[in-house]
Amino acid sequence: MSSIINNILNILTPILLIATGALITDKAGSLNIALEGLVTISALFSIIGASISHSILIGTIFGIISAMILSYILSTLTSKLKANIFITGLATNLLATGICSIITFSIYGTRGLVTFKNLVQIHKIHLFTIDISLFFLLAILLLLITQVMLNNSALGLRIRACGEDPHALKSYGISRTKIKLISFMLSGFFCGIAGSYLSLNLGSYVPGISAGKGWIGLVVIYLAGSNIKYLIPAALAFAIAEAMSIYFQGITNLPPDIVLAIPSLFTLIVMVIVSIIIHNKNLIKR
């Protein structure tokens, strides 16, 4: 039982971080499609930084900076140059994967897989038989800080106004482009931590290390109704689904591909249900 709980917490940590970052851009009126790419590039740079410095903190900073730089580029293309956000977001995901492949091949001579020996381990707190990562505690802390920021600060008010009433921002002489840039940078910050956790916890960078968690993060905010209070239960539902798929691999004779498809199937079902609910609500309002 403790191993299942540990797996759930391990999966929940990056999803919660990604969803928190996605929520900020959502509140600003933009859908960050590039979450996968941000997590991917952060995962590589963080483990490279940790291997050079022998420090989890510095490695995480490397990951955060790389994700925020990519977020800045994305925001500039969409907000200032008026590029289509969906096309640009998908292109950013492909760009991140390509950059990581080039770096790993050029420096390490591999086609994506990078493993370092004697890498510093992420510190965990042992509570009875459960291992609680400091990254998980950080994810909860940042979620609470984000809630306070969105609801009780001038920046939070401007971010929400950017998505709900952009004309109000303009009337006060506040640049909507600047607020969108800030929201994307904050989203990059959260994805940077998430990507760092994935690679540093694994001790390696592998192609596809994000494993769809960026897309899951988007679904989580819709399942939560874009309400930060419901992010944890929404993210937890996906974490449990993925943990169960891992658990079932050892106790069932079903083909592994079918078992591993459980989280994707769950994601699809949730997306359909949420879409139906939103559609019905819109019909009622009309």
C-alpha positions as CSV (number, residue, x, y, z in Angstrom):
1,M,0.0,0.0,0.0
2,S,2.8,2.4,0.9
3,S,4.4,1.8,-2.5
4,I,1.2,2.8,-4.2
5,I,0.9,6.0,-2.2
6,N,4.6,6.8,-3.0
7,N,3.9,6.3,-6.7
8,I,0.8,8.6,-6.5
9,L,2.8,11.4,-4.8
10,N,5.6,10.9,-7.3
11,I,3.2,11.3,-10.2
12,L,1.1,14.0,-8.5
13,T,4.1,16.4,-8.0
14,P,4.9,17.3,-11.6
15,I,1.2,17.3,-12.6
16,L,0.3,19.7,-9.8
17,L,3.2,22.1,-10.7
18,I,2.3,22.1,-14.4
19,A,-1.4,22.6,-13.7
20,T,-0.6,25.6,-11.5
21,G,1.4,27.2,-14.2
22,A,-1.2,26.4,-16.8
23,L,-3.9,28.0,-14.6
24,I,-2.0,31.3,-14.5
25,T,-1.9,31.6,-18.3
26,D,-5.6,30.5,-18.4
27,K,-6.5,33.3,-16.0
28,A,-4.7,35.7,-18.3
29,G,-6.8,34.6,-21.2
30,S,-4.3,32.3,-22.9
31,L,-4.0,28.6,-23.3
32,N,-0.4,27.4,-22.9
33,I,-0.1,24.6,-25.4
34,A,3.7,24.5,-25.0
35,L,3.7,22.8,-21.5
36,E,5.2,19.6,-22.8
37,G,8.1,21.4,-24.4
38,L,8.8,23.5,-21.3
39,V,8.9,20.4,-19.2
40,T,11.1,18.5,-21.6
41,I,13.7,21.2,-22.0
42,S,13.8,21.8,-18.3
43,A,14.3,18.1,-17.6
44,L,17.5,18.0,-19.7
45,F,19.0,21.3,-18.6
46,S,18.3,20.6,-14.9
47,I,20.1,17.2,-14.9
48,I,23.0,18.7,-16.8
49,G,23.2,21.5,-14.3
50,A,23.0,19.1,-11.4
51,S,25.8,16.9,-12.8
52,I,28.1,19.9,-13.3
53,S,27.4,21.5,-9.9
54,H,26.6,18.4,-7.8
55,S,23.7,20.4,-6.5
56,I,19.9,19.7,-6.8
57,L,19.2,23.4,-6.2
58,I,21.5,24.6,-9.0
59,G,20.2,21.9,-11.3
60,T,16.7,23.0,-10.7
61,I,17.7,26.7,-11.4
62,F,19.1,25.6,-14.7
63,G,15.8,23.9,-15.5
64,I,13.8,26.9,-14.5
65,I,15.9,29.3,-16.5
66,S,15.7,27.2,-19.7
67,A,11.9,26.8,-19.4
68,M,11.4,30.6,-18.7
69,I,13.6,31.5,-21.8
70,L,11.4,29.3,-24.0
71,S,8.3,30.8,-22.4
72,Y,9.6,34.3,-23.2
73,I,10.1,33.3,-26.8
74,L,6.6,31.8,-27.0
75,S,5.0,34.8,-25.4
76,T,6.8,37.2,-27.7
77,L,5.7,35.3,-30.8
78,T,2.1,35.2,-29.7
79,S,1.6,38.5,-28.0
80,K,3.9,40.9,-29.8
81,L,4.1,39.3,-33.3
82,K,0.5,38.0,-33.1
83,A,1.4,34.4,-34.1
84,N,-1.3,31.8,-33.7
85,I,-0.9,30.5,-30.1
86,F,-1.9,26.9,-30.9
87,I,0.4,26.6,-33.9
88,T,3.2,28.3,-32.0
89,G,2.7,26.2,-28.9
90,L,2.8,22.9,-30.9
91,A,5.9,24.2,-32.7
92,T,7.5,25.0,-29.3
93,N,6.9,21.4,-28.2
94,L,8.6,20.1,-31.3
95,L,11.4,22.7,-30.9
96,A,12.2,21.6,-27.4
97,T,12.4,18.0,-28.4
98,G,14.7,18.8,-31.3
99,I,16.9,21.0,-29.1
100,C,17.3,18.2,-26.5
101,S,18.1,15.7,-29.2
102,I,20.8,18.0,-30.7
103,I,22.3,18.7,-27.3
104,T,22.5,15.1,-26.2
105,F,23.9,13.9,-29.5
106,S,26.5,16.8,-29.8
107,I,27.7,16.6,-26.2
108,Y,27.1,13.0,-25.1
109,G,26.9,11.2,-28.4
110,T,23.5,9.7,-27.6
111,R,20.1,9.9,-29.3
112,G,18.4,11.4,-26.3
113,L,19.2,9.1,-23.3
114,V,21.5,10.8,-20.8
115,T,22.5,9.2,-17.5
116,F,24.9,10.5,-14.9
117,K,26.7,8.5,-12.2
118,N,26.9,9.7,-8.6
119,L,24.1,12.2,-9.2
120,V,22.9,13.9,-6.0
121,Q,19.6,12.4,-4.8
122,I,16.5,14.4,-4.1
123,H,16.0,14.6,-0.3
124,K,12.8,12.9,1.0
125,I,11.1,13.0,4.3
126,H,10.2,9.6,5.7
127,L,6.8,9.7,7.3
128,F,6.0,6.2,8.6
129,T,6.3,4.2,5.4
130,I,5.7,7.1,3.0
131,D,8.4,9.1,1.3
132,I,7.5,12.7,0.8
133,S,9.7,14.6,-1.6
134,L,10.7,18.2,-0.9
135,F,9.5,18.9,-4.4
136,F,6.0,17.8,-3.4
137,L,6.0,20.1,-0.4
138,L,7.3,22.9,-2.7
139,A,4.4,22.2,-5.1
140,I,1.9,22.5,-2.3
141,L,3.5,25.7,-1.0
142,L,3.7,27.3,-4.5
143,L,0.0,26.4,-5.0
144,L,-0.9,28.3,-1.8
145,I,1.2,31.2,-2.8
146,T,-0.4,31.3,-6.3
147,Q,-3.8,31.3,-4.7
148,V,-2.9,34.3,-2.5
149,M,-1.3,36.0,-5.5
150,L,-4.3,35.6,-7.8
151,N,-6.9,36.6,-5.2
152,N,-5.1,39.1,-3.0
153,S,-2.5,41.0,-5.0
154,A,-2.4,43.7,-7.6
155,L,-0.6,41.4,-10.0
156,G,-3.3,38.7,-9.5
157,L,-6.0,41.2,-10.2
158,R,-4.3,42.3,-13.4
159,I,-3.8,38.7,-14.6
160,R,-7.5,37.9,-14.0
161,A,-8.5,41.2,-15.6
162,C,-6.4,40.4,-18.6
163,G,-8.5,37.3,-19.2
164,E,-11.9,38.5,-18.0
165,D,-12.0,42.2,-18.9
166,P,-8.9,43.4,-21.0
167,H,-10.6,46.8,-21.7
168,A,-10.3,47.5,-17.9
169,L,-6.6,47.1,-18.2
170,K,-6.4,49.4,-21.1
171,S,-8.4,52.1,-19.3
172,Y,-5.8,52.1,-16.5
173,G,-3.0,52.2,-19.0
174,I,-1.7,48.7,-18.2
175,S,-0.3,46.7,-21.1
176,R,-2.1,43.5,-21.8
177,T,1.0,42.2,-23.6
178,K,3.1,42.7,-20.6
179,I,0.6,40.9,-18.3
180,K,0.5,38.0,-20.8
181,L,4.3,37.9,-20.8
182,I,4.4,37.7,-17.0
183,S,1.8,34.9,-17.0
184,F,3.8,32.9,-19.5
185,M,7.0,33.4,-17.6
186,L,5.3,32.2,-14.4
187,S,4.0,29.2,-16.2
188,G,7.6,28.5,-17.4
189,F,8.8,28.8,-13.8
190,F,6.4,26.1,-12.7
191,C,7.1,23.8,-15.7
192,G,10.8,24.3,-15.0
193,I,10.4,22.9,-11.5
194,A,8.3,20.1,-12.8
195,G,10.8,19.1,-15.5
196,S,13.6,19.3,-13.0
197,Y,11.8,16.9,-10.7
198,L,11.1,14.4,-13.4
199,S,14.8,14.0,-14.5
200,L,16.4,14.5,-11.1
201,N,14.1,12.0,-9.4
202,L,14.8,9.5,-12.2
203,G,18.5,10.2,-12.3
204,S,18.4,10.4,-16.1
205,Y,17.0,12.3,-19.1
206,V,15.1,10.1,-21.5
207,P,13.2,11.1,-24.7
208,G,9.5,11.6,-23.9
209,I,10.3,12.1,-20.2
210,S,7.2,14.4,-19.8
211,A,5.0,11.4,-20.8
212,G,2.0,13.7,-21.7
213,K,2.0,15.4,-18.3
214,G,1.9,18.8,-20.0
215,W,-1.4,17.8,-21.7
216,I,-2.7,16.3,-18.5
217,G,-2.0,19.6,-16.8
218,L,-4.3,21.4,-19.3
219,V,-7.0,18.9,-18.7
220,V,-6.6,19.3,-14.9
221,I,-7.5,23.0,-15.0
222,Y,-10.6,22.3,-16.9
223,L,-11.6,19.4,-14.6
224,A,-11.1,21.9,-11.8
225,G,-13.2,24.5,-13.5
226,S,-10.3,26.9,-13.6
227,N,-10.6,27.1,-9.8
228,I,-7.4,26.8,-8.0
229,K,-9.1,25.3,-4.9
230,Y,-9.9,22.2,-6.9
231,L,-6.5,21.7,-8.6
232,I,-5.3,19.2,-6.0
233,P,-8.3,16.8,-6.2
234,A,-8.3,17.1,-10.0
235,A,-4.6,16.4,-10.3
236,L,-4.9,13.6,-7.8
237,A,-7.5,11.8,-9.9
238,F,-5.0,11.6,-12.8
239,A,-2.1,10.6,-10.5
240,I,-4.2,7.8,-9.1
241,A,-5.1,6.6,-12.6
242,E,-1.5,6.5,-13.7
243,A,-0.4,4.8,-10.4
244,M,-3.0,2.2,-10.9
245,S,-1.8,1.4,-14.4
246,I,1.7,0.8,-13.0
247,Y,0.3,-1.4,-10.2
248,F,-1.8,-3.4,-12.6
249,Q,1.2,-4.3,-14.7
250,G,2.3,-6.6,-12.0
251,I,-1.0,-8.3,-11.2
252,T,-2.7,-8.7,-14.5
253,N,-2.1,-10.7,-17.6
254,L,-3.3,-8.0,-19.9
255,P,-0.8,-6.7,-22.5
256,P,1.4,-4.0,-21.1
257,D,0.4,-1.6,-23.9
258,I,-3.3,-1.8,-22.8
259,V,-2.5,-1.3,-19.1
260,L,-0.2,1.7,-19.9
261,A,-3.0,3.2,-21.9
262,I,-5.2,3.5,-18.8
263,P,-4.1,7.1,-18.0
264,S,-4.6,8.2,-21.6
265,L,-8.0,6.6,-21.7
266,F,-8.9,8.3,-18.4
267,T,-7.8,11.7,-19.8
268,L,-9.9,11.2,-22.9
269,I,-13.0,10.3,-20.9
270,V,-12.5,13.3,-18.6
271,M,-12.1,15.7,-21.6
272,V,-15.3,14.4,-23.2
273,I,-17.3,14.7,-19.9
274,V,-16.0,18.2,-19.2
275,S,-16.7,19.3,-22.8
276,I,-20.3,18.0,-22.5
277,I,-20.8,19.8,-19.2
278,I,-19.4,23.1,-20.5
279,H,-21.6,22.7,-23.7
280,N,-24.7,22.1,-21.6
281,K,-24.0,25.1,-19.4
282,N,-23.6,27.3,-22.4
283,L,-27.0,26.1,-23.7
284,I,-28.7,26.8,-20.4
285,K,-27.2,30.4,-20.4
286,R,-28.6,31.0,-23.8
